[in-house]
């Protein structure tokens, strides 16, 4: 039986925790079981209180101009990538046009990420870029000689001239996440008593909703709940990866400070 995984929310930074709940609320809202409704409503109300507390504290909802500018850069790159794929779908060489058609299928799978909230958009772009890189099937050759072949199995991105778009989008998306993390660090100390209490209440309400949803899946079978469970587990995996990466970075930094840059004996 499938169930929602555990995540230690205390290890999330405040903006990360808020963003986590924003998506979790949306996903849980897709469950139509009336037995979830009472705890879900408590969770949603707690989240709304958390939202108001953050706004009143002048915290993470006030995004810096560099972040807004970087988001615009990513949006433009995505649209350029999308336009290039559209153009290549009408290419005279049917083999290349077919590659573009397959790339279009991947793009459609992720919808329009530019319409999503900042962190959600960055997550979608990250997954999209990974799938396009897997689709590329890069060979060991430095140049895409396979482009003239009837069936293109390697260097597909270069074949339809989107390799540069994908590479640049990957770089700029990473830069966006760096800016957002920097903003979080700057605001880490701006946690008032009200926001702390609201966050804890939201975390507790989330855990209660998860407990109820897992119980319903166990009693009734997970068929009616599997989509919500999978969506939440994907979110949890993404946040857990961020926590793990941060812990690794901190450990490496401490080790470097302890050795003071001196080579180990």
Backbone as CSV, one residue per row, in Angstrom:
resi,resn,N_x,N_y,N_z,CA_x,CA_y,CA_z,C_x,C_y,C_z
1,UNK,0.831,-1.198,0.000,0.000,0.000,0.000,0.867,1.250,0.000
2,UNK,0.516,2.208,-0.815,1.263,3.460,-0.877,0.862,4.365,0.282
3,UNK,1.814,5.158,0.756,1.519,6.132,1.798,2.425,7.341,1.638
4,UNK,2.018,8.437,2.253,2.794,9.671,2.174,4.029,9.545,3.057
5,UNK,5.181,9.891,2.508,6.443,9.775,3.226,6.546,10.812,4.349
6,UNK,7.510,10.577,5.243,7.773,11.517,6.339,8.800,12.550,5.890
7,UNK,8.631,13.774,6.357,9.635,14.809,6.148,9.779,15.606,7.430
8,UNK,11.011,15.877,7.831,11.284,16.674,9.026,11.205,18.150,8.645
9,UNK,10.034,18.743,8.867,9.820,20.127,8.437,10.631,21.138,9.232
10,UNK,11.116,20.740,10.403,11.924,21.660,11.206,13.245,21.984,10.520
11,UNK,13.647,21.146,9.574,14.905,21.374,8.859,14.726,22.251,7.619
12,UNK,13.484,22.616,7.336,13.213,23.517,6.215,13.348,24.963,6.664
13,UNK,13.895,25.796,5.813,13.898,27.226,6.091,12.472,27.750,5.962
14,UNK,12.246,28.927,6.523,10.870,29.415,6.610,10.183,29.516,5.254
15,UNK,10.866,30.095,4.269,10.253,30.242,2.949,10.051,28.884,2.288
16,UNK,10.985,27.959,2.535,10.843,26.606,1.995,9.622,25.918,2.604
17,UNK,9.448,26.099,3.911,8.309,25.484,4.589,6.997,26.058,4.061
18,UNK,6.970,27.375,3.887,5.758,28.014,3.363,5.462,27.519,1.947
19,UNK,6.496,27.464,1.110,6.318,26.983,-0.263,5.868,25.534,-0.304
20,UNK,6.403,24.733,0.619,5.996,23.327,0.714,4.499,23.226,0.987
21,UNK,4.036,24.002,1.966,2.614,23.952,2.322,1.730,24.486,1.196
22,UNK,2.215,25.469,0.477,1.435,26.035,-0.630,1.084,24.952,-1.654
23,UNK,2.076,24.123,-1.982,1.856,23.054,-2.958,1.069,21.902,-2.333
24,UNK,1.396,21.562,-1.077,0.707,20.452,-0.407,-0.785,20.734,-0.261
25,UNK,-1.127,21.982,0.051,-2.538,22.380,0.165,-3.262,22.140,-1.162
26,UNK,-2.616,22.544,-2.250,-3.227,22.394,-3.577,-3.424,20.923,-3.929
27,UNK,-2.434,20.096,-3.611,-2.526,18.670,-3.946,-3.572,17.957,-3.087
28,UNK,-3.586,18.242,-1.791,-4.568,17.600,-0.908,-5.992,18.017,-1.257
29,UNK,-6.129,19.232,-1.789,-7.449,19.718,-2.162,-8.085,18.915,-3.283
30,UNK,-7.279,18.099,-3.964,-7.794,17.271,-5.053,-8.459,15.987,-4.544
31,UNK,-8.272,15.690,-3.256,-8.897,14.500,-2.669,-10.356,14.813,-2.353
32,UNK,-11.259,13.991,-2.835,-12.695,14.258,-2.688,-13.342,13.490,-1.537
33,UNK,-12.555,12.730,-0.792,-13.111,11.957,0.323,-13.565,12.909,1.434
34,UNK,-14.834,12.838,1.799,-15.397,13.735,2.808,-14.752,13.548,4.182
35,UNK,-14.186,12.377,4.428,-13.568,12.114,5.725,-12.242,12.857,5.893
36,UNK,-11.688,13.324,4.792,-10.472,14.132,4.880,-10.817,15.603,5.096
37,UNK,-12.009,16.001,4.689,-12.402,17.411,4.664,-12.174,18.164,5.977
38,UNK,-12.563,17.624,7.156,-12.395,18.389,8.401,-10.938,18.742,8.710
39,UNK,-10.041,17.752,8.620,-8.632,18.024,8.929,-7.993,18.864,7.823
40,UNK,-8.455,18.681,6.600,-7.935,19.495,5.494,-8.299,20.960,5.705
41,UNK,-9.522,21.230,6.156,-9.950,22.606,6.379,-9.139,23.257,7.498
42,UNK,-8.844,22.491,8.551,-7.997,23.002,9.634,-6.615,23.352,9.086
43,UNK,-6.086,22.472,8.250,-4.774,22.692,7.630,-4.796,23.939,6.757
44,UNK,-5.814,24.079,5.935,-5.915,25.223,5.037,-6.024,26.525,5.816
45,UNK,-6.805,26.524,6.894,-6.957,27.722,7.727,-5.633,28.094,8.388
46,UNK,-4.912,27.086,8.877,-3.610,27.332,9.502,-2.630,27.916,8.490
47,UNK,-2.661,27.384,7.278,-1.793,27.893,6.210,-2.107,29.354,5.898
48,UNK,-3.378,29.700,5.830,-3.782,31.081,5.545,-3.313,32.024,6.647
49,UNK,-3.340,31.554,7.897,-2.834,32.352,9.017,-1.325,32.537,8.890
50,UNK,-0.635,31.489,8.498,0.813,31.535,8.257,1.124,32.561,7.170
51,UNK,0.346,32.544,6.115,0.514,33.475,5.002,0.382,34.919,5.482
52,UNK,-0.660,35.190,6.254,-0.892,36.549,6.760,0.233,36.996,7.686
53,UNK,0.703,36.087,8.537,1.780,36.420,9.466,3.056,36.794,8.724
54,UNK,3.349,36.075,7.661,4.536,36.383,6.861,4.421,37.753,6.209
55,UNK,3.257,38.050,5.670,3.056,39.339,5.012,3.172,40.487,6.003
56,UNK,2.623,40.305,7.194,2.668,41.354,8.204,4.075,41.580,8.734
57,UNK,4.893,40.511,8.728,6.263,40.636,9.226,7.197,41.231,8.181
58,UNK,6.668,41.414,6.958,7.509,41.967,5.895,8.619,41.020,5.513
59,UNK,8.347,39.718,5.605,9.383,38.715,5.366,9.493,38.278,3.936
60,UNK,9.403,36.971,3.756,9.764,36.363,2.484,8.843,36.679,1.317
61,UNK,7.717,37.318,1.560,6.833,37.629,0.437,7.326,38.840,-0.358
62,UNK,8.245,39.604,0.203,8.808,40.751,-0.506,10.076,40.279,-1.218
63,UNK,9.956,39.912,-2.483,11.083,39.374,-3.245,11.918,40.503,-3.825
64,UNK,13.210,40.309,-3.779,14.119,41.334,-4.282,14.054,41.439,-5.798
65,UNK,14.443,42.604,-6.291,14.421,42.854,-7.732,15.308,41.888,-8.519
66,UNK,16.491,41.525,-8.006,17.306,40.553,-8.752,16.589,39.229,-8.988
67,UNK,15.784,38.791,-8.030,15.046,37.538,-8.195,13.982,37.688,-9.266
68,UNK,13.273,38.815,-9.231,12.238,39.074,-10.231,12.858,39.141,-11.625
69,UNK,13.999,39.828,-11.713,14.692,39.952,-12.995,15.151,38.589,-13.505
70,UNK,15.696,37.773,-12.603,16.179,36.450,-13.000,15.032,35.550,-13.434
71,UNK,13.893,35.683,-12.777,12.716,34.909,-13.182,12.302,35.282,-14.601
72,UNK,12.387,36.571,-14.920,12.054,37.036,-16.272,13.012,36.441,-17.304
73,UNK,14.295,36.358,-16.940,15.292,35.752,-17.830,14.916,34.297,-18.125
74,UNK,14.562,33.556,-17.084,14.183,32.145,-17.260,12.919,32.014,-18.108
75,UNK,11.957,32.916,-17.875,10.716,32.891,-18.657,11.004,33.087,-20.143
76,UNK,11.859,34.063,-20.458,12.178,34.356,-21.855,12.910,33.187,-22.512
77,UNK,13.807,32.563,-21.767,14.537,31.419,-22.312,13.598,30.248,-22.581
78,UNK,12.665,30.013,-21.673,11.707,28.926,-21.896,10.872,29.199,-23.144
79,UNK,10.410,30.438,-23.280,9.583,30.777,-24.448,10.392,30.652,-25.739
80,UNK,11.671,31.032,-25.687,12.526,30.887,-26.859,12.722,29.430,-27.230
81,UNK,12.931,28.600,-26.219,13.059,27.157,-26.433,11.789,26.599,-27.063
82,UNK,10.667,26.995,-26.532,9.376,26.528,-27.031,9.162,26.945,-28.489
83,UNK,9.520,28.180,-28.804,9.364,28.692,-30.171,10.271,27.956,-31.150
84,UNK,11.501,27.652,-30.700,12.440,26.944,-31.572,11.937,25.546,-31.901
85,UNK,11.378,24.868,-30.908,10.811,23.536,-31.148,9.661,23.628,-32.147
86,UNK,8.820,24.640,-31.989,7.694,24.831,-32.912,8.182,25.025,-34.338
87,UNK,9.230,25.839,-34.486,9.768,26.104,-35.822,10.320,24.831,-36.464
88,UNK,11.007,24.015,-35.667,11.632,22.810,-36.209,10.625,21.699,-36.485
89,UNK,9.429,21.793,-35.922,8.397,20.800,-36.228,7.992,20.870,-37.698
90,UNK,8.218,22.018,-38.327,7.891,22.166,-39.736,9.104,22.068,-40.643
91,UNK,10.219,21.532,-40.135,11.450,21.431,-40.910,11.266,20.487,-42.097
92,UNK,11.966,20.770,-43.199,11.770,19.986,-44.430,12.270,18.552,-44.313
93,UNK,13.284,18.323,-43.460,13.800,16.964,-43.270,12.889,16.245,-42.277
94,UNK,12.197,15.194,-42.696,11.242,14.518,-41.806,11.880,13.918,-40.559
95,UNK,13.148,13.515,-40.644,13.817,12.936,-39.476,13.989,13.987,-38.387
96,UNK,14.382,15.188,-38.806,14.559,16.279,-37.847,13.211,16.760,-37.328
97,UNK,12.233,16.825,-38.208,10.886,17.226,-37.788,10.335,16.253,-36.749
98,UNK,10.676,14.976,-36.896,10.216,13.967,-35.940,10.866,14.171,-34.571
99,UNK,12.139,14.539,-34.566,12.815,14.835,-33.297,12.117,16.005,-32.603
100,UNK,11.774,17.029,-33.381,11.075,18.189,-32.821,9.713,17.786,-32.265
101,UNK,9.039,16.891,-32.972,7.724,16.429,-32.506,7.850,15.710,-31.164
102,UNK,8.903,14.901,-31.029,9.116,14.192,-29.771,9.477,15.162,-28.647
103,UNK,10.246,16.192,-28.983,10.583,17.214,-27.981,9.328,17.959,-27.545
104,UNK,8.416,18.180,-28.490,7.153,18.848,-28.173,6.349,18.037,-27.153
105,UNK,6.375,16.712,-27.279,5.665,15.844,-26.333,6.196,16.062,-24.916
106,UNK,7.515,16.188,-24.797,8.126,16.424,-23.484,7.704,17.780,-22.934
107,UNK,7.737,18.808,-23.782,7.344,20.148,-23.337,5.890,20.170,-22.873
108,UNK,5.022,19.515,-23.620,3.597,19.487,-23.263,3.377,18.799,-21.921
109,UNK,4.198,17.822,-21.629,4.076,17.073,-20.374,4.185,17.991,-19.166
110,UNK,4.998,19.042,-19.283,5.233,19.933,-18.149,4.380,21.196,-18.186
111,UNK,3.567,21.340,-19.222,2.694,22.506,-19.291,3.479,23.795,-19.450
112,UNK,2.904,24.897,-18.967,3.552,26.203,-19.060,4.110,26.603,-17.699
113,UNK,5.380,26.329,-17.423,5.945,26.619,-16.101,6.009,28.102,-15.773
114,UNK,6.005,28.969,-16.792,6.121,30.407,-16.534,4.899,30.963,-15.817
115,UNK,3.815,30.206,-15.788,2.600,30.660,-15.106,2.570,30.224,-13.643
116,UNK,3.584,29.478,-13.203,3.613,28.936,-11.848,4.313,29.884,-10.875
117,UNK,4.101,29.707,-9.567,4.847,30.475,-8.565,6.342,30.216,-8.719
118,UNK,7.160,31.128,-8.195,8.602,31.095,-8.411,9.248,29.728,-8.185
119,UNK,9.145,29.198,-6.970,9.843,27.953,-6.660,9.271,26.765,-7.415
120,UNK,7.968,26.781,-7.601,7.336,25.691,-8.346,7.807,25.712,-9.799
121,UNK,7.922,26.906,-10.374,8.418,27.032,-11.750,9.841,26.494,-11.858
122,UNK,10.690,26.865,-10.898,12.081,26.407,-10.930,12.158,24.885,-10.845
123,UNK,11.289,24.286,-10.026,11.271,22.832,-9.912,10.846,22.159,-11.198
124,UNK,9.833,22.722,-11.855,9.356,22.164,-13.125,10.431,22.303,-14.200
125,UNK,11.075,23.469,-14.270,12.131,23.681,-15.261,13.288,22.707,-15.031
126,UNK,13.626,22.476,-13.776,14.702,21.530,-13.454,14.376,20.140,-13.996
127,UNK,13.151,19.685,-13.756,12.738,18.361,-14.231,12.661,18.304,-15.756
128,UNK,12.170,19.383,-16.362,12.081,19.458,-17.823,13.463,19.364,-18.452
129,UNK,14.403,20.122,-17.913,15.767,20.125,-18.448,16.391,18.735,-18.327
130,UNK,16.184,18.086,-17.189,16.715,16.728,-17.010,16.172,15.769,-18.062
131,UNK,14.879,15.861,-18.327,14.277,14.942,-19.296,14.763,15.243,-20.712
132,UNK,14.935,16.514,-21.033,15.453,16.873,-22.355,16.891,16.388,-22.520
133,UNK,17.685,16.467,-21.457,19.064,15.984,-21.522,19.099,14.465,-21.715
134,UNK,18.180,13.761,-21.080,18.096,12.314,-21.281,17.649,11.992,-22.707
135,UNK,16.731,12.789,-23.227,16.229,12.619,-24.591,17.327,12.875,-25.617
136,UNK,18.302,13.695,-25.260,19.360,14.094,-26.188,20.124,12.894,-26.733
137,UNK,20.434,11.921,-25.869,21.177,10.745,-26.324,22.518,11.118,-26.902
138,UNK,23.271,11.950,-26.189,24.535,12.486,-26.704,25.539,11.377,-26.989
139,UNK,26.211,11.485,-28.128,27.253,10.524,-28.495,28.598,11.043,-28.009
140,UNK,29.644,10.267,-28.279,30.984,10.682,-27.872,31.594,11.688,-28.835
141,UNK,30.979,11.883,-29.978,31.535,12.790,-30.976,31.317,14.229,-30.556
142,UNK,32.194,15.109,-30.982,32.079,16.519,-30.628,31.072,17.236,-31.508
143,UNK,30.809,16.711,-32.666,29.856,17.357,-33.567,28.719,16.401,-33.885
144,UNK,27.513,16.939,-34.086,26.345,16.086,-34.343,26.305,15.529,-35.761
145,UNK,27.208,14.571,-36.075,27.248,14.000,-37.421,25.980,13.226,-37.747
146,UNK,25.272,12.788,-36.689,24.095,11.955,-36.907,22.913,12.739,-37.464
147,UNK,23.049,14.069,-37.526,21.922,14.897,-37.949,21.420,14.506,-39.334
148,UNK,22.299,14.082,-40.199,21.895,13.764,-41.563,21.328,12.348,-41.693
149,UNK,21.361,11.584,-40.612,20.869,10.209,-40.674,19.352,10.184,-40.739
150,UNK,18.843,9.062,-41.261,17.390,8.929,-41.360,16.749,8.871,-39.981
151,UNK,17.392,8.140,-39.073,16.883,8.050,-37.711,17.908,8.660,-36.766
152,UNK,17.533,9.722,-36.096,18.456,10.445,-35.224,18.343,9.888,-33.814
153,UNK,19.401,9.269,-33.339,19.378,8.653,-32.012,20.305,9.341,-31.027
154,UNK,21.167,10.233,-31.504,22.062,10.976,-30.617,22.085,12.434,-31.035
155,UNK,22.526,13.284,-30.106,22.603,14.723,-30.379,21.277,15.282,-30.905
156,UNK,20.194,14.834,-30.334,18.878,15.272,-30.806,18.649,16.770,-30.566
157,UNK,19.144,17.268,-29.432,18.932,18.687,-29.135,19.655,19.570,-30.147
158,UNK,20.869,19.164,-30.516,21.612,19.917,-31.527,20.936,19.809,-32.885
159,UNK,20.327,18.657,-33.149,19.670,18.445,-34.442,18.568,19.462,-34.687
160,UNK,17.876,19.841,-33.626,16.787,20.823,-33.789,17.180,22.180,-33.195
161,UNK,18.482,22.348,-32.955,19.052,23.636,-32.534,18.451,24.170,-31.235
162,UNK,18.268,23.268,-30.263,17.816,23.742,-28.952,18.834,23.410,-27.861
163,UNK,19.990,22.844,-28.245,20.998,22.506,-27.243,21.474,23.746,-26.490
164,UNK,21.670,24.842,-27.226,22.082,26.091,-26.592,21.012,26.650,-25.671
165,UNK,19.759,26.562,-26.112,18.636,27.035,-25.295,18.563,26.256,-23.985
166,UNK,18.679,24.935,-24.072,18.571,24.084,-22.887,19.727,24.348,-21.926
167,UNK,20.934,24.462,-22.471,22.111,24.712,-21.644,21.998,26.043,-20.901
168,UNK,21.572,27.074,-21.626,21.451,28.397,-21.002,20.319,28.418,-19.975
169,UNK,19.214,27.763,-20.286,18.094,27.704,-19.349,18.518,26.987,-18.067
170,UNK,19.322,25.947,-18.203,19.825,25.219,-17.036,20.676,26.134,-16.157
171,UNK,21.551,26.906,-16.784,22.427,27.821,-16.053,21.631,28.901,-15.334
172,UNK,20.678,29.502,-16.044,19.916,30.614,-15.472,18.937,30.140,-14.400
173,UNK,18.408,28.932,-14.539,17.530,28.385,-13.500,18.325,28.133,-12.225
174,UNK,19.537,27.625,-12.371,20.407,27.406,-11.211,20.733,28.731,-10.535
175,UNK,20.952,29.773,-11.342,21.239,31.102,-10.792,20.033,31.642,-10.030
176,UNK,18.835,31.399,-10.558,17.616,31.833,-9.872,17.526,31.191,-8.489
177,UNK,17.793,29.885,-8.416,17.716,29.174,-7.142,18.780,29.675,-6.166
178,UNK,19.936,30.045,-6.677,20.986,30.610,-5.830,20.531,31.927,-5.214
179,UNK,19.917,32.782,-6.035,19.422,34.067,-5.546,18.332,33.869,-4.501
180,UNK,17.456,32.909,-4.750,16.363,32.663,-3.811,16.914,32.158,-2.484
181,UNK,17.905,31.266,-2.545,18.519,30.737,-1.325,19.224,31.850,-0.555
182,UNK,19.877,32.755,-1.290,20.557,33.883,-0.659,19.550,34.780,0.050
183,UNK,18.413,35.002,-0.599,17.350,35.804,0.007,16.841,35.140,1.288
184,UNK,16.696,33.827,1.258,16.249,33.091,2.442,17.222,33.266,3.599
185,UNK,18.523,33.207,3.274,19.547,33.353,4.302,19.483,34.734,4.938
186,UNK,19.301,35.757,4.108,19.224,37.129,4.607,18.027,37.326,5.529
187,UNK,16.941,36.606,5.241,15.708,36.774,6.009,15.556,35.752,7.131
188,UNK,16.571,34.919,7.311,16.446,33.818,8.270,16.181,34.301,9.692
189,UNK,16.691,35.485,10.016,16.526,35.999,11.377,15.232,36.781,11.558
190,UNK,14.492,36.993,10.471,13.272,37.801,10.544,12.048,36.935,10.857
191,UNK,12.169,36.138,11.894,11.070,35.257,12.272,10.474,35.758,13.578
192,UNK,9.343,36.397,13.523,8.688,36.924,14.712,7.979,35.809,15.459
193,UNK,7.529,36.121,16.679,6.793,35.131,17.456,5.538,34.679,16.747
194,UNK,4.872,35.620,16.081,3.625,35.295,15.384,3.876,34.344,14.222
195,UNK,4.924,34.607,13.446,5.203,33.741,12.301,5.666,32.360,12.763
196,UNK,6.436,32.322,13.860,6.896,31.032,14.376,5.717,30.185,14.840
197,UNK,4.791,30.814,15.561,3.611,30.094,16.046,2.742,29.626,14.885
198,UNK,2.589,30.498,13.876,1.764,30.155,12.712,2.393,29.018,11.924
199,UNK,3.711,29.032,11.827,4.396,27.955,11.113,4.213,26.621,11.834
200,UNK,4.413,26.620,13.152,4.265,25.384,13.915,2.847,24.834,13.814
201,UNK,1.865,25.739,13.861,0.469,25.312,13.747,0.199,24.696,12.378
202,UNK,0.792,25.283,11.340,0.612,24.766,9.979,1.294,23.416,9.820
203,UNK,2.509,23.290,10.375,3.216,22.007,10.321,2.410,20.909,11.014
204,UNK,1.861,21.234,12.183,1.073,20.248,12.931,-0.201,19.866,12.181
205,UNK,-0.846,20.870,11.572,-2.076,20.604,10.815,-1.776,19.744,9.592
206,UNK,-0.621,19.971,8.965,-0.208,19.152,7.821,-0.036,17.697,8.247
207,UNK,0.651,17.485,9.370,0.889,16.115,9.833,-0.423,15.400,10.164
208,UNK,-1.376,16.149,10.718,-2.682,15.556,11.021,-3.404,15.155,9.737
209,UNK,-3.307,16.002,8.717,-3.949,15.701,7.432,-3.291,14.498,6.765
210,UNK,-1.967,14.420,6.853,-1.238,13.279,6.289,-1.633,11.988,7.006
211,UNK,-1.722,12.059,8.325,-2.114,10.883,9.108,-3.494,10.388,8.689
212,UNK,-4.435,11.325,8.500,-5.784,10.947,8.101,-5.792,10.344,6.689
213,UNK,-5.060,10.972,5.773,-5.036,10.491,4.389,-4.410,9.106,4.297
214,UNK,-3.324,8.887,5.036,-2.696,7.563,5.049,-3.636,6.513,5.640
215,UNK,-4.379,6.904,6.674,-5.324,5.976,7.299,-6.450,5.609,6.333
216,UNK,-6.938,6.596,5.596,-7.993,6.341,4.616,-7.506,5.399,3.523
217,UNK,-6.262,5.597,3.093,-5.690,4.740,2.051,-5.516,3.312,2.556
218,UNK,-5.175,3.174,3.836,-4.988,1.840,4.406,-6.324,1.108,4.538
219,UNK,-7.357,1.831,4.966,-8.668,1.212,5.178,-9.384,0.926,3.854
220,UNK,-9.346,1.893,2.944,-10.119,1.794,1.701,-9.317,1.300,0.502
221,UNK,-8.005,1.140,0.683,-7.152,0.862,-0.470,-6.705,2.187,-1.060
222,UNK,-5.548,2.201,-1.716,-4.985,3.481,-2.146,-5.424,3.936,-3.538
223,UNK,-6.311,3.191,-4.187,-6.701,3.521,-5.566,-7.218,4.946,-5.706
224,UNK,-8.094,5.362,-4.798,-8.711,6.688,-4.898,-7.796,7.802,-4.402
225,UNK,-6.660,7.431,-3.811,-5.787,8.430,-3.198,-4.395,8.470,-3.827
226,UNK,-4.118,7.538,-4.733,-2.751,7.353,-5.224,-2.190,8.587,-5.914
227,UNK,-3.017,9.319,-6.670,-2.518,10.505,-7.372,-2.052,11.570,-6.386
228,UNK,-2.837,11.779,-5.333,-2.472,12.766,-4.312,-1.231,12.303,-3.557
229,UNK,-1.190,11.025,-3.198,-0.042,10.479,-2.471,1.237,10.619,-3.297
230,UNK,1.175,10.263,-4.565,2.358,10.355,-5.426,2.823,11.796,-5.592
231,UNK,1.870,12.716,-5.747,2.223,14.132,-5.911,2.910,14.667,-4.660
232,UNK,2.392,14.308,-3.490,2.995,14.762,-2.239,4.364,14.124,-2.026
233,UNK,4.519,12.864,-2.387,5.820,12.205,-2.236,6.865,12.807,-3.168
234,UNK,6.445,13.226,-4.351,7.367,13.909,-5.268,7.836,15.224,-4.655
235,UNK,6.897,15.955,-4.061,7.232,17.209,-3.381,8.187,16.949,-2.220
236,UNK,7.905,15.925,-1.430,8.745,15.587,-0.281,10.146,15.177,-0.732
237,UNK,10.235,14.394,-1.796,11.547,13.984,-2.320,12.372,15.195,-2.734
238,UNK,11.713,16.161,-3.379,12.418,17.358,-3.832,12.933,18.166,-2.643
239,UNK,12.091,18.338,-1.624,12.507,19.106,-0.453,13.583,18.363,0.335
240,UNK,13.466,17.045,0.421,14.463,16.248,1.141,15.822,16.335,0.461
241,UNK,15.817,16.388,-0.866,17.075,16.518,-1.617,17.740,17.853,-1.317
242,UNK,16.937,18.909,-1.176,17.469,20.232,-0.842,18.091,20.210,0.548
243,UNK,17.391,19.581,1.503,17.898,19.475,2.872,19.221,18.713,2.893
244,UNK,19.271,17.600,2.170,20.479,16.771,2.136,21.643,17.524,1.511
245,UNK,21.376,18.240,0.424,22.437,18.992,-0.253,22.980,20.082,0.662
246,UNK,22.092,20.738,1.404,22.513,21.803,2.317,23.362,21.230,3.452
247,UNK,22.957,20.063,3.977,23.709,19.433,5.058,25.104,19.029,4.587
248,UNK,25.180,18.503,3.371,26.473,18.108,2.805,27.382,19.312,2.621
249,UNK,26.807,20.408,2.125,27.576,21.632,1.915,28.099,22.169,3.236
250,UNK,27.258,22.135,4.278,27.662,22.628,5.595,28.771,21.759,6.183
251,UNK,28.637,20.442,6.010,29.646,19.519,6.531,30.988,19.742,5.844
252,UNK,30.956,19.942,4.539,32.191,20.191,3.792,32.837,21.505,4.211
253,UNK,31.989,22.501,4.480,32.508,23.807,4.895,33.164,23.705,6.265
254,UNK,32.534,22.955,7.186,33.113,22.777,8.520,34.446,22.041,8.442
255,UNK,34.492,21.033,7.583,35.728,20.267,7.434,36.848,21.150,6.906
256,UNK,36.488,22.023,5.958,37.485,22.931,5.384,37.984,23.918,6.429
257,UNK,37.072,24.399,7.275,37.458,25.346,8.321,38.338,24.681,9.371
258,UNK,38.025,23.411,9.693,38.806,22.684,10.694,40.233,22.438,10.222
259,UNK,40.373,22.118,8.948,41.714,21.872,8.405,42.422,23.170,8.047
260,UNK,41.615,24.276,8.027,42.161,25.606,7.716,42.901,25.623,6.396
261,UNK,42.376,24.817,5.460,42.960,24.805,4.129,44.250,24.026,4.034
262,UNK,44.692,23.377,5.158,45.935,22.618,5.144,45.690,21.199,4.651
263,UNK,46.594,20.629,3.886,46.422,19.251,3.412,46.463,18.280,4.581
264,UNK,45.645,17.233,4.490,45.626,16.232,5.547,46.921,15.435,5.548
265,UNK,47.359,15.040,6.757,48.618,14.293,6.883,48.451,12.872,6.373
